Amino acid sequence: MKAVALTRYLPIDDPGSLFDTELSPPENPGEHDLLIRVEAVSVNPVDTKIRAPKPQEEPVPRVLGYDAAGTVEAVGNRVTLFQPGDKVYYAGDITRPGSNAEYQLVDERIVGRKPETLDFAQAAALPLTAITAWELLFTRMPYRFEQGWRSQHLLIIGAAGGVGSIAIQLARLAGFTVIATASRPQTVEWVKSLGAHHVINHRQPLAAQLKALDIEHVQAVINLADTDAYWSVIGDIIAPEGHVGLIVEPRTPLHIGDPYKAKCIGIHWEFMFARPRFRTADMIEQHHLLNRAAELVDAGKLRTTLREILGPINAANLREAHRCLETGSVIGKLVLAGWP
Ligand SMILES: NC(=O)c1ccc[n+]([C@@H]2O[C@H](COP(=O)([O-])OP(=O)(O)OC[C@H]3O[C@@H](n4cnc5c(N)ncnc54)[C@H](OP(=O)(O)O)[C@@H]3O)[C@@H](O)[C@H]2O)c1
C-alpha cells in the first residue's frame, strides 16, 4: 500500500523528513479493530511535534497522521459498532501506526460514523479537534453540553486554529457567551463567521479589552495556545470559582497558588490521546462524541473547519502541511484527500 513515512527526524525543508513509500498492508487486526481504507487526512500540530528534529532513527518506516476519514474494509472478530462498507472518521491512537497510509487499523471504540452531509475531506478536518474541544469543555471542565451556559462568559485563547474553530461552535451551541482571541484581520473574520460573540486580540492586553466590552471577569477560559505566556493574565481575568482548560504542555513549572488558590479556580487538562493510550474503561466515549458531532453536522448546527485542501496524500503535500503548521498561523484545518 502507498504510505508517507519517516525513518529520521529532520527539519521539514529536508525532503527526507517525510517520504513516499510502499508498505505491506496492516495484518493481524485486534478483536475490536477496523481495517479502514483512508480517503482523506488532516494534519495537526501533534504531527509536527512528533516529527520534530531529534537524533533518533526508526528501524522501519514510521507512519504518522492522527485525523482521517475513510471506509471500513474489514472488522475484527468482536467488532459490534461497524461493518464493512461503513464510512467513518476518527483521530486514532498515538501509540499505533497513523493515517498517512492507504490502510490503517483503528479500534472501533474511538471511531465515529462520518457525517453524511460532508465528503471525506470535509469530515477528515474534524475528529482530533472535535474530540479535544468536546472532552475539554464537556468532560474535563464541569460544563455539560445540554445544560445551557448563557450567563457564563467563555474566553477562547488562540481561537482561529484547528481546536478553536470547533470549540467556538460547540461553546456557542452550549449557550456560552464566547469571546474569541484572534490577531489578524483574516483570523478575526474567521472566528466571527464561526459564531464568536466578541473578538479580542491576544497580541494586546486582554484585561483592558475585556473591560472595554464591559466584562470584568470571565467564568471560563480555555487556552489553546502557549500555556506559559497566558498563565499570569488568566489568573487575573478569571472570575472567582471559575474554570481554566489547558491543552498545551507548559515549558516551565506553573505557579498554581494565588491568585488561582485564592479564587478557588478549577484547572483542567485535556489530552485527547489519553483514552486510547491508556485504554481507559470509558474510551468508547470518543465513539459516542464523534457520532454526536456527526449528528450536529448533519442537522446543520456544526460546520466543517476545513479551510484548504493541499492535494492528494503524498510526501510533498504533507511536508507543505507541516511547514504551514510550524509557522503557527494556520486558520481552521488543512486537509489532504485521495491517493496520487
Ligand atoms: N492536548 C490535546 O489533546 C491537544 C489537542 C489538539 C491540539 N493540541 C495543541 O494545541 C495547540 C493548538 O492546536 P491547533 O490545532 O488549534 O493549532 P493551530 O491550528 O496551528 O493554531 C493556529 C492559530 O493559533 C493562533 N496563534 C498562534 N500563536 C498564538 C499565540 N501566541 N497566542 C494565541 N493564539 C496564537 C493563530 O491565530 P492568529 O493568527 O489570530 O494569531 C493561528 O491561526 C497546539 O500546540 C497543539 O499541539 C493539544
The ligand as an SDF file (V2000), in Angstrom:
LIG
                    3D

 48 52  0  0  0  0  0  0  0  0999 V2000
   -3.9340   18.2770   24.4840 N   0  0  0  0  0  0  0  0  0  0  0  0
   -4.5680   17.9250   23.3730 C   0  0  0  0  0  0  0  0  0  0  0  0
   -5.3270   16.9390   23.3580 O   0  0  0  0  0  0  0  0  0  0  0  0
   -4.3820   18.7490   22.1360 C   0  0  0  0  0  0  0  0  0  0  0  0
   -5.2150   18.5180   21.0290 C   0  0  0  0  0  0  0  0  0  0  0  0
   -5.0850   19.3270   19.9240 C   0  0  0  0  0  0  0  0  0  0  0  0
   -4.1180   20.3130   19.8920 C   0  0  0  0  0  0  0  0  0  0  0  0
   -3.2970   20.4690   20.9630 N   0  0  0  0  0  0  0  0  0  0  0  0
   -2.2900   21.5340   20.9550 C   0  0  0  0  0  0  0  0  0  0  0  0
   -2.9980   22.7610   20.9980 O   0  0  0  0  0  0  0  0  0  0  0  0
   -2.3150   23.7450   20.2620 C   0  0  0  0  0  0  0  0  0  0  0  0
   -3.2740   24.3760   19.2740 C   0  0  0  0  0  0  0  0  0  0  0  0
   -3.6380   23.4080   18.3120 O   0  0  0  0  0  0  0  0  0  0  0  0
   -4.3960   23.8700   16.9750 P   0  0  0  0  0  0  0  0  0  0  0  0
   -4.5850   22.6710   16.1510 O   0  0  0  0  0  0  0  0  0  0  0  0
   -5.5770   24.7060   17.3120 O   0  0  0  0  0  0  0  0  0  0  0  0
   -3.2300   24.8120   16.3640 O   0  0  0  0  0  0  0  0  0  0  0  0
   -3.1870   25.6700   15.0420 P   0  0  0  0  0  0  0  0  0  0  0  0
   -4.3040   25.2910   14.1490 O   0  0  0  0  0  0  0  0  0  0  0  0
   -1.8000   25.5870   14.4870 O   0  0  0  0  0  0  0  0  0  0  0  0
   -3.4160   27.1750   15.5840 O   0  0  0  0  0  0  0  0  0  0  0  0
   -3.0650   28.2380   14.7540 C   0  0  0  0  0  0  0  0  0  0  0  0
   -3.6950   29.5180   15.2640 C   0  0  0  0  0  0  0  0  0  0  0  0
   -3.1800   29.8360   16.5520 O   0  0  0  0  0  0  0  0  0  0  0  0
   -3.1680   31.2400   16.7340 C   0  0  0  0  0  0  0  0  0  0  0  0
   -1.9720   31.6020   17.5000 N   0  0  0  0  0  0  0  0  0  0  0  0
   -0.6820   31.4740   17.1090 C   0  0  0  0  0  0  0  0  0  0  0  0
    0.1420   31.9150   18.0940 N   0  0  0  0  0  0  0  0  0  0  0  0
   -0.6640   32.3240   19.1260 C   0  0  0  0  0  0  0  0  0  0  0  0
   -0.4230   32.9030   20.3910 C   0  0  0  0  0  0  0  0  0  0  0  0
    0.8140   33.1560   20.8510 N   0  0  0  0  0  0  0  0  0  0  0  0
   -1.4840   33.1950   21.1680 N   0  0  0  0  0  0  0  0  0  0  0  0
   -2.7490   32.9430   20.7540 C   0  0  0  0  0  0  0  0  0  0  0  0
   -3.0280   32.4180   19.5480 N   0  0  0  0  0  0  0  0  0  0  0  0
   -1.9930   32.1110   18.7440 C   0  0  0  0  0  0  0  0  0  0  0  0
   -3.1190   31.8630   15.3450 C   0  0  0  0  0  0  0  0  0  0  0  0
   -4.1330   32.8600   15.3000 O   0  0  0  0  0  0  0  0  0  0  0  0
   -3.7610   34.3940   14.9780 P   0  0  0  0  0  0  0  0  0  0  0  0
   -3.1760   34.3760   13.6050 O   0  0  0  0  0  0  0  0  0  0  0  0
   -5.0540   35.0980   15.0990 O   0  0  0  0  0  0  0  0  0  0  0  0
   -2.7170   34.8440   15.9870 O   0  0  0  0  0  0  0  0  0  0  0  0
   -3.3520   30.7110   14.3740 C   0  0  0  0  0  0  0  0  0  0  0  0
   -4.3890   30.9450   13.4410 O   0  0  0  0  0  0  0  0  0  0  0  0
   -1.0990   23.0450   19.6570 C   0  0  0  0  0  0  0  0  0  0  0  0
    0.0170   23.2560   20.4920 O   0  0  0  0  0  0  0  0  0  0  0  0
   -1.4790   21.5820   19.6880 C   0  0  0  0  0  0  0  0  0  0  0  0
   -0.3870   20.6880   19.7200 O   0  0  0  0  0  0  0  0  0  0  0  0
   -3.4160   19.7310   22.0920 C   0  0  0  0  0  0  0  0  0  0  0  0
  1  2  1  0
  2  3  2  0
  2  4  1  0
  4  5  1  0
  4 48  2  0
  5  6  2  0
  6  7  1  0
  7  8  2  0
  8  9  1  0
  8 48  1  0
  9 10  1  0
  9 46  1  0
 10 11  1  0
 11 12  1  0
 11 44  1  0
 12 13  1  0
 13 14  1  0
 14 15  2  0
 14 16  1  0
 14 17  1  0
 17 18  1  0
 18 19  2  0
 18 20  1  0
 18 21  1  0
 21 22  1  0
 22 23  1  0
 23 24  1  0
 23 42  1  0
 24 25  1  0
 25 26  1  0
 25 36  1  0
 26 27  1  0
 26 35  1  0
 27 28  2  0
 28 29  1  0
 29 30  1  0
 29 35  2  0
 30 31  1  0
 30 32  2  0
 32 33  1  0
 33 34  2  0
 34 35  1  0
 36 37  1  0
 36 42  1  0
 37 38  1  0
 38 39  2  0
 38 40  1  0
 38 41  1  0
 42 43  1  0
 44 45  1  0
 44 46  1  0
 46 47  1  0
M  CHG  2   8   1  16  -1
M  END
$$$$
